[in-house]
């Protein structure tokens, strides 16, 4: 039985687009499936006010084509969602990506046919197809999490979700708006919602660390400097821990005096956002360094929020700095100084129910015209377990991952031949620059496919012991840091009933690449190769 295609790629975000472009270049017959109506992935769906990347624009872009790198002119240091989506549309146009995709097709099921040695898939709308290879580029943050709140569906006003914001503008002027959630999307959206709303009430369960973006328009002089430095910048990024050219201060914290420490923290603060966590090497490993960074942060917060009670509510108390991804904001904390903005601490005043006209906590009922859920995602695994994926002997991925997900290099799964996961659990993914990790992951998946085709192998899968060893190694690395104990979506703690454990690979982008290359050089040691 001959399959319809060589490879089916699910998802048209960064990883899916890269893989589609290069699968075609490798001479493969490619079918792409995408739930949205166009390319863009995360940047297609996340249209909420203030949506912006926290990796600098020049770095958050493909590096595989020099012409593409040089011809696209970013306008700001940290690009907004509309600009990133325009960029991805430009990439799709330039490389004629869309002709491979069927849009509006959400994958419902995928089954491995052992006899025919191929995957058979079906979408929710009934489209059926088969391919020797199935590449899942479904994204680490693509399965929205809407909390199960009493009375949630009783609300008669406008309901919005940051992860599925309407394409047409939403007019919030004169409205009494509630925002539930203060993660990255909430932090970015709240200042802009406050600008338009008559009243804004923010319901916060967990405070997050946020550092100003220090965003700016890129003028012609800065753009030219970036272009002149691009080759070096890319080399640094590919050899870094997180896919960007930034590194920690060379002097160890213990050897720096108080003045030098203060200067390093200040300089790292003005880098903006997540880059603050790179101030000193070991900041997310050594409690002493982390505590010094926390004190510096709290001093900065005091400058931005004068009211002590509000400031205490906005101060994280449940996790070390940097062990949840540091948010990148523009005017977030200052928003709570505005008279029409209220902050509700759900740890002191739990949410009891959503009502027809608003939200009731244990202390009072508040009337709202709009409720915005900025409640994040079922990260890393949710997009995959939402699909009924069946491997050899009808093994269910959903059931296999009821416990902690076991992967080999984050790419391959025992019992699921020819299924290749991009940016999955056990890979750097969300801890790194997703533009470059998507290139690395897509390239590695296609090299596996090419290797098998050239040698006549009809299937490849991870050995169970290799996957178990890699997963244990990944968890052990996390346990050596402050990340492992912090409640976050990195560990699945935002999803009720989800197995706990640090999901991404924390060993560093370059170290991960080296491990992948070692496996490839050893003829894909740790994989089972079959010829039928």
C-alpha positions as CSV (number, residue, x, y, z in Angstrom):
1,X,0.0,0.0,0.0
2,X,1.6,3.2,-1.1
3,X,1.0,6.3,1.1
4,X,-0.5,9.5,-0.4
5,X,2.6,11.5,0.6
6,X,6.1,11.1,1.9
7,X,5.6,13.4,4.9
8,X,2.7,15.1,6.6
9,X,3.6,18.2,8.6
10,X,1.1,19.4,11.2
11,X,1.3,23.1,12.0
12,X,2.3,26.2,10.0
13,X,4.2,28.1,12.6
14,X,8.0,28.6,12.5
15,X,8.9,24.9,12.8
16,X,6.2,23.8,10.3
17,X,7.1,26.4,7.7
18,X,10.8,25.7,8.0
19,X,10.3,21.9,7.7
20,X,7.9,22.3,4.7
21,X,10.4,24.5,2.8
22,X,13.3,22.1,3.4
23,X,11.3,18.9,2.9
24,X,10.4,20.2,-0.6
25,X,14.1,21.0,-1.2
26,X,14.9,17.4,-0.2
27,X,12.5,16.1,-2.9
28,X,9.8,15.0,-0.6
29,X,6.1,15.0,-1.3
30,X,4.7,17.2,1.5
31,X,1.2,17.7,2.9
32,X,0.8,20.4,5.5
33,X,-2.2,20.5,7.8
34,X,-3.0,23.7,9.8
35,X,-6.0,24.4,12.1
36,X,-5.8,28.1,11.3
37,X,-6.8,29.8,8.1
38,X,-3.3,30.8,7.2
39,X,0.4,30.5,8.3
40,X,1.7,32.0,11.5
41,X,1.2,29.5,14.3
42,X,1.4,31.3,17.7
43,X,1.4,34.6,15.9
44,X,-1.7,33.8,13.9
45,X,-3.8,33.1,17.0
46,X,-2.4,35.5,19.6
47,X,-3.7,38.9,18.5
48,X,-4.4,40.3,21.9
49,X,-3.5,44.0,22.6
50,X,0.2,44.4,23.3
51,X,1.2,40.9,22.0
52,X,4.9,41.2,21.4
53,X,7.9,38.9,21.2
54,X,10.3,38.9,24.1
55,X,13.3,37.9,21.9
56,X,14.8,40.8,19.9
57,X,13.4,41.0,16.4
58,X,16.8,40.6,14.6
59,X,17.3,37.3,16.4
60,X,13.7,36.1,16.2
61,X,13.9,35.3,12.5
62,X,15.1,32.6,10.2
63,X,18.8,32.4,9.5
64,X,18.9,29.8,6.7
65,X,18.7,32.2,3.8
66,X,20.9,35.3,3.8
67,X,18.7,37.1,1.2
68,X,15.7,36.7,3.5
69,X,17.7,38.0,6.5
70,X,18.9,41.1,4.6
71,X,15.7,42.0,2.8
72,X,13.3,42.1,5.8
73,X,13.5,45.3,7.8
74,X,12.3,45.1,11.4
75,X,10.9,48.4,12.7
76,X,11.2,47.8,16.5
77,X,13.6,46.1,18.9
78,X,10.8,43.8,20.1
79,X,8.4,43.2,17.2
80,X,4.6,43.2,17.8
81,X,2.4,40.4,16.7
82,X,1.2,42.1,13.5
83,X,4.7,42.7,12.4
84,X,5.8,39.1,13.1
85,X,2.8,37.8,11.3
86,X,3.6,40.0,8.3
87,X,7.2,38.6,8.4
88,X,5.9,35.0,8.4
89,X,3.5,35.8,5.5
90,X,6.5,37.2,3.7
91,X,8.4,34.0,4.2
92,X,5.4,32.0,3.1
93,X,5.1,34.1,-0.1
94,X,8.8,34.0,-0.8
95,X,9.1,30.2,-0.6
96,X,5.6,29.4,-1.9
97,X,4.8,27.5,1.4
98,X,1.0,27.7,1.2
99,X,0.7,25.4,-1.8
100,X,1.6,22.5,0.4
101,X,-0.9,23.3,3.2
102,X,-4.6,22.5,3.7
103,X,-5.8,25.3,6.1
104,X,-8.7,25.1,8.5
105,X,-7.8,21.4,9.1
106,X,-7.4,20.5,12.8
107,X,-5.9,17.1,13.2
108,X,-8.2,14.7,15.1
109,X,-6.4,11.4,14.9
110,X,-3.3,9.7,13.6
111,X,-2.7,6.0,13.5
112,X,0.4,3.9,12.6
113,X,-0.3,1.2,10.0
114,X,2.3,-1.4,10.9
115,X,1.6,-3.6,7.8
116,X,1.9,-0.7,5.4
117,X,4.6,1.2,7.4
118,X,2.9,4.5,7.2
119,X,0.7,7.0,9.2
120,X,-3.0,7.5,8.5
121,X,-4.5,10.7,9.6
122,X,-7.9,12.3,9.8
123,X,-8.9,15.9,10.5
124,X,-12.0,17.1,12.4
125,X,-13.6,18.1,9.1
126,X,-13.1,14.6,7.7
127,X,-10.0,15.0,5.5
128,X,-8.0,11.7,5.4
129,X,-4.4,11.2,4.2
130,X,-1.5,8.9,4.7
131,X,2.3,9.4,4.7
132,X,5.4,7.4,5.6
133,X,6.4,10.2,8.0
134,X,4.4,12.3,10.4
135,X,6.1,15.5,11.7
136,X,4.3,17.3,14.6
137,X,5.1,21.0,14.5
138,X,2.2,21.8,16.7
139,X,4.0,24.2,19.0
140,X,4.8,24.3,22.7
141,X,2.3,27.0,23.6
142,X,-0.7,26.3,21.3
143,X,-3.3,24.5,23.5
144,X,-5.2,27.3,25.4
145,X,-6.1,26.7,29.0
146,X,-9.5,28.0,30.0
147,X,-10.0,27.4,33.7
148,X,-13.0,25.5,35.0
149,X,-14.7,28.1,37.1
150,X,-18.1,27.8,38.7
151,X,-20.6,29.7,36.6
152,X,-18.1,30.4,33.8
153,X,-20.7,29.9,31.1
154,X,-23.3,32.0,32.9
155,X,-21.7,35.3,32.1
156,X,-23.9,37.3,29.7
157,X,-21.3,40.0,28.8
158,X,-18.4,39.8,26.3
159,X,-15.9,36.9,26.9
160,X,-12.4,37.2,25.4
161,X,-9.3,34.9,25.5
162,X,-5.9,36.2,24.8
163,X,-4.9,33.0,23.0
164,X,-7.9,33.3,20.6
165,X,-8.4,37.0,20.3
166,X,-10.8,38.1,17.5
167,X,-9.2,39.3,14.3
168,X,-11.3,42.4,14.2
169,X,-10.5,45.1,16.8
170,X,-12.4,44.9,20.0
171,X,-13.8,48.3,21.4
172,X,-13.4,48.3,25.2
173,X,-14.0,52.0,25.6
174,X,-16.4,52.8,28.4
175,X,-16.5,49.1,29.5
176,X,-16.0,47.6,32.9
177,X,-13.3,45.0,32.1
178,X,-12.0,42.0,34.2
179,X,-8.8,40.3,33.3
180,X,-8.1,36.9,34.9
181,X,-4.4,36.0,34.8
182,X,-1.1,37.9,35.0
183,X,1.2,35.7,33.0
184,X,3.0,37.0,29.9
185,X,-0.1,37.7,27.9
186,X,-1.9,39.4,30.8
187,X,1.2,41.5,31.5
188,X,1.4,42.7,27.9
189,X,-2.4,43.2,27.5
190,X,-3.3,44.9,30.8
191,X,-1.7,48.3,30.1
192,X,-3.5,48.7,26.7
193,X,-6.8,47.4,28.1
194,X,-6.5,49.9,30.9
195,X,-5.9,52.7,28.4
196,X,-9.4,52.1,26.9
197,X,-11.5,50.7,29.7
198,X,-13.6,52.8,32.0
199,X,-12.8,50.4,34.8
200,X,-10.3,47.5,34.9
201,X,-10.1,44.8,37.6
202,X,-7.2,42.4,37.4
203,X,-7.7,39.0,39.2
204,X,-4.3,37.6,40.1
205,X,-3.5,34.2,41.5
206,X,0.3,34.3,41.1
207,X,2.5,37.3,40.8
208,X,5.2,37.1,38.1
209,X,8.5,38.9,37.7
210,X,8.4,41.4,34.8
211,X,11.1,43.6,33.5
212,X,10.6,46.6,31.2
213,X,11.2,45.8,27.5
214,X,13.1,49.1,26.9
215,X,11.7,48.8,23.5
216,X,12.6,51.3,20.8
217,X,12.2,52.0,17.1
218,X,15.2,50.8,15.1
219,X,16.5,53.8,13.2
220,X,18.6,53.4,10.1
221,X,21.9,53.7,11.9
222,X,21.1,50.9,14.4
223,X,19.7,48.8,11.6
224,X,22.9,49.2,9.6
225,X,25.0,48.2,12.7
226,X,22.8,45.1,13.1
227,X,23.3,44.2,9.5
228,X,27.1,44.7,9.7
229,X,27.2,42.5,12.9
230,X,24.7,39.9,11.7
231,X,27.1,37.1,10.9
232,X,28.8,37.4,14.3
233,X,25.5,37.7,16.1
234,X,24.2,34.5,14.5
235,X,27.3,32.6,15.3
236,X,27.0,33.7,18.9
237,X,23.4,32.7,19.0
238,X,24.0,29.2,17.5
239,X,26.7,28.6,20.1
240,X,24.7,29.9,23.1
241,X,22.6,28.5,25.9
242,X,19.4,30.1,24.7
243,X,19.7,30.9,21.0
244,X,20.6,34.6,21.4
245,X,23.9,36.5,21.4
246,X,23.7,37.6,25.0
247,X,25.7,36.1,27.7
248,X,26.3,36.6,31.5
249,X,28.8,38.9,33.0
250,X,32.3,37.3,32.9
251,X,33.2,37.9,36.5
252,X,31.6,35.3,38.9
253,X,29.2,36.8,41.4
254,X,31.3,35.7,44.3
255,X,34.3,37.6,43.0
256,X,32.5,40.8,42.3
257,X,32.3,43.5,45.0
258,X,29.0,45.3,45.9
259,X,29.5,48.1,43.4
260,X,30.3,45.8,40.5
261,X,27.2,43.6,41.4
262,X,25.0,46.7,41.4
263,X,26.4,47.8,38.0
264,X,25.9,44.4,36.5
265,X,22.3,44.1,37.7
266,X,21.6,47.6,36.4
267,X,23.1,46.9,33.0
268,X,21.2,43.6,32.7
269,X,18.0,45.4,33.7
270,X,18.3,47.8,30.9
271,X,18.8,45.0,28.4
272,X,15.2,44.3,29.2
273,X,12.8,41.4,29.9
274,X,14.2,37.8,30.1
275,X,17.8,39.1,29.6
276,X,17.8,40.2,33.2
277,X,18.2,36.6,34.3
278,X,21.5,36.5,32.4
279,X,23.1,39.1,34.8
280,X,25.4,36.6,36.5
281,X,26.1,33.0,35.5
282,X,24.3,30.7,37.9
283,X,21.5,33.1,38.8
284,X,18.8,30.4,38.4
285,X,21.0,27.8,40.1
286,X,22.6,29.5,43.2
287,X,20.1,30.8,45.8
288,X,22.5,33.5,46.9
289,X,22.8,35.0,43.5
290,X,19.1,34.7,42.9
291,X,18.3,36.4,46.2
292,X,20.5,39.3,45.2
293,X,18.7,39.6,41.9
294,X,15.4,39.5,43.8
295,X,16.4,42.3,46.1
296,X,17.4,44.4,43.1
297,X,14.1,43.7,41.4
298,X,12.1,44.7,44.5
299,X,14.0,48.0,44.7
300,X,13.0,48.7,41.0
301,X,9.4,47.7,41.7
302,X,9.3,50.1,44.6
303,X,10.3,52.9,42.2
304,X,7.4,52.0,39.9
305,X,4.6,51.2,42.5
306,X,4.6,53.5,45.5
307,X,1.6,52.0,47.3
308,X,3.0,49.3,49.7
309,X,-0.1,47.0,49.7
310,X,-0.3,47.0,45.9
311,X,3.4,46.4,45.6
312,X,3.3,43.5,48.0
313,X,0.5,41.8,45.9
314,X,2.6,42.4,42.7
315,X,5.7,40.9,44.3
316,X,6.2,37.2,43.6
317,X,6.5,35.1,46.8
318,X,6.1,31.5,45.4
319,X,9.1,31.1,43.1
320,X,12.7,32.2,42.6
321,X,13.4,34.9,40.1
322,X,13.7,33.6,36.5
323,X,12.2,30.1,37.3
324,X,9.0,31.2,35.6
325,X,9.8,32.9,32.4
326,X,10.4,36.6,33.2
327,X,7.7,38.7,31.5
328,X,8.7,41.6,29.3
329,X,6.4,44.6,29.8
330,X,5.8,48.2,28.8
331,X,4.2,50.1,31.7
332,X,2.7,47.0,33.4
333,X,3.3,47.9,37.0
334,X,2.6,51.6,36.5
335,X,-0.9,50.6,35.4
336,X,-1.8,49.7,38.9
337,X,-1.1,53.3,40.0
338,X,-4.1,54.4,37.9
339,X,-7.3,55.2,39.9
340,X,-9.6,53.2,37.6
341,X,-7.5,50.0,37.9
342,X,-8.1,47.5,40.8
343,X,-6.0,44.5,41.7
344,X,-7.6,41.5,43.4
345,X,-5.3,39.0,45.1
346,X,-7.0,35.6,44.6
347,X,-4.8,33.9,47.2
348,X,-6.3,36.2,49.9
349,X,-9.7,36.6,48.2
350,X,-10.4,33.5,46.2
351,X,-12.7,33.5,43.2
352,X,-16.0,31.9,44.2
353,X,-17.9,32.0,40.9
354,X,-18.5,33.8,37.6
355,X,-22.1,35.2,37.5
356,X,-24.3,36.5,34.8
357,X,-23.1,40.0,35.4
358,X,-19.6,39.7,36.8
359,X,-17.3,37.8,39.3
360,X,-18.0,37.0,42.9
361,X,-15.1,36.4,45.2
362,X,-15.3,35.2,48.8
363,X,-15.5,38.9,49.9
364,X,-17.7,40.7,47.3
365,X,-19.3,40.7,43.9
366,X,-18.0,43.0,41.1
367,X,-19.9,43.9,38.0
368,X,-18.2,43.6,34.6
369,X,-19.1,44.1,31.0
370,X,-16.2,42.1,29.7
371,X,-14.1,39.2,31.0
372,X,-10.7,38.5,29.5
373,X,-9.1,35.1,30.2
374,X,-5.3,35.5,30.1
375,X,-4.9,32.0,31.5
376,X,-2.2,30.5,29.4
377,X,-1.7,27.1,27.9
378,X,-1.4,23.4,28.5
379,X,2.3,23.7,27.5
380,X,4.6,21.4,25.7
381,X,2.3,18.3,25.7
382,X,-1.3,19.7,25.4
383,X,-1.3,20.1,21.6
384,X,-0.2,16.5,21.2
385,X,-2.4,14.9,23.7
386,X,-5.4,16.7,22.3
387,X,-5.0,14.5,19.2
388,X,-5.8,10.8,19.3
389,X,-2.4,9.5,18.3
390,X,-2.0,5.7,18.1
391,X,1.4,4.0,17.6
392,X,2.4,0.4,17.2
393,X,-0.1,-2.1,18.7
394,X,-2.6,0.8,19.1
395,X,-0.5,2.5,21.8
396,X,-2.2,5.7,22.8
397,X,0.1,8.7,23.2
398,X,-2.5,10.3,25.4
399,X,-2.4,7.4,27.7
400,X,1.4,7.0,27.6
401,X,1.7,10.6,28.7
402,X,-0.7,10.4,31.6
403,X,2.5,9.9,33.5
404,X,5.5,12.1,32.6
405,X,6.3,12.1,28.8
406,X,9.3,10.0,27.8
407,X,11.1,11.1,24.7
408,X,14.5,10.7,23.1
409,X,16.1,14.1,22.4
410,X,12.5,15.5,22.5
411,X,12.1,14.3,18.9
412,X,11.2,10.6,19.0
413,X,9.0,8.4,21.1
414,X,9.3,4.7,21.8
415,X,6.4,2.8,20.2
416,X,5.6,5.5,17.7
417,X,7.6,4.8,14.5
418,X,8.3,7.6,12.0
419,X,6.6,10.1,14.3
420,X,8.9,13.1,14.8
421,X,8.0,15.8,17.3
422,X,9.5,19.3,16.9
423,X,10.2,21.4,20.0
424,X,8.7,18.7,22.2
425,X,9.2,17.8,25.8
426,X,12.9,17.0,26.3
427,X,14.1,19.6,23.8
428,X,15.2,23.2,24.5
429,X,12.0,24.6,22.9
430,X,10.5,27.4,25.0
431,X,13.8,28.0,26.9
432,X,15.4,29.1,23.7
433,X,14.9,31.4,20.7
434,X,12.2,29.5,18.9
435,X,13.2,30.7,15.5
436,X,16.6,29.0,15.7
437,X,15.4,26.0,17.7
438,X,12.7,25.5,15.0
439,X,15.4,25.4,12.3
440,X,17.5,23.0,14.3
441,X,14.6,20.7,15.0
442,X,13.2,20.8,11.5
443,X,16.7,20.1,10.1
444,X,17.3,17.2,12.4
445,X,13.9,15.6,11.6
446,X,14.6,15.8,7.9
447,X,18.1,14.4,8.3
448,X,16.5,11.4,10.1
449,X,14.1,10.9,7.2
450,X,16.9,11.3,4.6
451,X,19.1,8.8,6.5
452,X,16.3,6.2,6.4
453,X,15.4,6.7,2.8
454,X,19.0,6.4,1.6
455,X,19.5,3.2,3.5
456,X,16.2,1.6,2.7
457,X,14.8,1.8,6.3
458,X,11.0,2.0,6.3
459,X,10.7,2.9,10.0
460,X,12.7,4.4,12.9
461,X,11.7,4.9,16.5
462,X,13.3,5.6,19.8
463,X,14.4,2.7,22.0
464,X,12.6,2.6,25.3
465,X,15.8,2.6,27.3
466,X,17.3,5.5,25.3
467,X,14.1,7.6,25.9
468,X,14.1,6.7,29.6
469,X,17.7,7.7,29.9
470,X,17.3,11.0,28.1
471,X,14.2,11.9,30.1
472,X,16.0,11.1,33.3
473,X,19.0,13.1,32.2
474,X,16.8,16.1,31.4
475,X,15.0,15.9,34.7
476,X,18.2,15.6,36.6
477,X,19.6,18.7,35.0
478,X,16.5,20.6,36.0
479,X,16.8,19.4,39.6
480,X,20.3,20.9,39.8
481,X,18.7,24.3,39.3
482,X,16.0,26.3,41.1
483,X,13.6,25.6,38.2
484,X,12.6,22.1,39.3
485,X,10.9,23.2,42.5
486,X,9.1,26.2,41.1
487,X,5.3,25.9,40.2
488,X,5.0,26.9,36.6
489,X,3.8,25.8,33.2
490,X,7.3,24.5,32.7
491,X,6.4,21.8,35.2
492,X,2.7,21.4,34.3
493,X,1.6,22.9,37.6
494,X,-0.9,25.2,35.9
495,X,-3.0,22.2,34.7
496,X,-5.1,20.2,37.2
497,X,-4.1,16.6,37.2
498,X,-1.1,16.9,34.9
499,X,2.0,14.9,35.8
500,X,4.6,17.2,37.4
501,X,8.1,17.5,36.0
502,X,10.3,19.9,34.2
503,X,9.3,19.6,30.5
504,X,12.0,21.4,28.4
505,X,15.6,20.5,28.2
506,X,17.6,22.9,30.4
507,X,21.1,21.9,29.4
508,X,21.5,24.7,26.9
509,X,20.9,25.1,23.2
510,X,24.4,24.4,22.0
511,X,24.9,21.5,24.4
512,X,21.6,20.0,23.1
513,X,22.8,20.4,19.5
514,X,26.0,18.6,20.3
515,X,24.1,15.7,21.8
516,X,21.9,15.4,18.7
517,X,25.0,15.5,16.5
518,X,26.7,12.7,18.6
519,X,23.6,10.5,18.0
520,X,23.6,11.2,14.3
521,X,27.3,10.6,14.0
522,X,26.8,7.2,15.6
523,X,24.3,6.2,13.0
524,X,21.4,7.3,15.2
525,X,22.4,5.4,18.3
526,X,19.4,4.9,20.6
527,X,17.0,4.4,17.7
528,X,15.5,1.2,16.3
529,X,15.8,1.0,12.5
530,X,13.6,-1.4,10.5
531,X,13.4,-2.4,6.9
532,X,10.2,-4.1,5.6
